[in-house]
Amino acid sequence: MHPVRTLLTQHVPVNEYPEQMQEWYYSALKELESKVKQYTPLICEKKKPVPLKQYTPKIVKVLEFGRKQGGSKEEQERKQLIQKHKRELKGAIREIRKDNQFLARTQLSEIMER
């Protein structure tokens, strides 16, 4: 049974109203009977509402002094790759210097032999 129809039939003293009101009342009841089950009952949402952005606290991690700390895992991996690249570059430069010194020594020894 429709909740509005239940309310109208059980809790409204229709006989005490004027005739015009009684006619409206009965026409409203007929309208409700003709439109049975065309509504979906209201249901409360089960999920909590998302709070507004301005009220969500921003949690900042307190950094320990003297330690290198990255934020996310991707950022840490990126820093490690950069460090590895720098190390490789320094090693390559060192190798080139050694090769140049060796070449210079061999050329100098050839010149001295002549």
C-alpha positions in Angstrom: 0.0 0.0 0.0 1.2 3.5 -0.8 2.5 5.4 2.3 0.7 8.6 1.3 -2.6 6.6 0.8 -2.2 5.1 4.2 -1.7 8.5 5.7 -4.7 9.9 4.0 -7.1 7.0 4.8 -6.1 6.5 8.5 -5.1 9.9 9.9 -7.3 12.4 8.1 -10.8 13.2 9.4 -12.5 13.7 6.0 -16.1 13.8 7.3 -15.4 17.1 9.2 -14.2 18.9 6.0 -16.4 20.9 3.5 -17.8 19.1 0.4 -15.3 20.7 -2.0 -12.4 19.4 0.2 -14.0 15.9 0.4 -14.3 15.8 -3.4 -10.6 16.8 -3.7 -9.7 14.1 -1.1 -11.5 11.3 -3.0 -10.1 12.4 -6.4 -6.6 12.4 -4.9 -7.3 8.8 -3.5 -8.4 7.7 -7.0 -5.3 9.2 -8.6 -3.1 7.4 -6.1 -4.9 4.1 -6.8 -4.5 4.5 -10.6 -0.7 5.2 -10.2 0.1 2.2 -7.9 3.8 1.1 -7.8 5.2 3.7 -10.2 7.6 5.0 -7.6 10.8 3.7 -6.2 11.2 4.0 -2.5 13.9 6.3 -1.2 17.0 4.5 0.2 19.8 6.1 2.2 23.2 5.9 0.6 25.5 3.5 2.4 28.8 5.2 1.5 30.1 8.1 3.5 30.1 11.5 1.7 33.5 12.7 0.6 34.6 15.7 2.7 35.3 19.0 1.0 38.9 19.5 -0.2 39.5 22.5 2.0 38.7 20.5 5.2 40.8 17.5 4.5 44.0 17.9 6.5 47.2 17.7 4.5 49.5 15.3 6.2 53.2 16.2 5.7 55.9 13.6 6.7 58.4 15.1 9.1 61.8 14.6 7.5 64.7 13.3 9.6 67.7 15.7 9.3 70.7 14.4 7.3 69.0 11.6 5.5 68.0 11.4 1.9 64.3 10.7 1.7 62.2 10.5 -1.4 58.4 10.6 -1.6 57.0 7.8 -3.6 58.5 4.6 -4.8 58.8 5.9 -8.4 60.6 9.0 -7.1 63.1 6.8 -5.2 63.7 4.6 -8.2 64.3 7.7 -10.3 66.8 9.1 -7.8 68.7 5.7 -7.8 68.8 5.7 -11.6 70.2 9.2 -11.6 72.9 8.2 -9.0 73.8 5.1 -11.0 74.1 7.2 -14.2 76.4 9.7 -12.5 78.5 6.9 -11.1 78.8 5.2 -14.6 79.6 8.6 -16.2 82.4 9.3 -13.7 83.8 5.7 -14.2 83.7 6.2 -18.0 85.6 9.6 -17.7 88.2 7.9 -15.5 88.7 5.1 -18.1 89.1 7.6 -20.9 91.7 9.5 -18.9 93.6 6.3 -18.2 93.5 5.4 -21.9 94.7 8.9 -22.9 97.6 8.7 -20.4 98.5 5.2 -21.7 98.4 6.4 -25.3 100.5 9.5 -24.4 103.0 7.3 -22.6 103.3 4.9 -25.6 103.7 7.8 -28.0 106.4 9.4 -25.8 108.3 6.1 -25.5 108.1 5.7 -29.3 109.5 9.2 -29.8 112.2 8.5 -27.3 113.2 5.3 -29.1 113.6 7.2 -32.4 
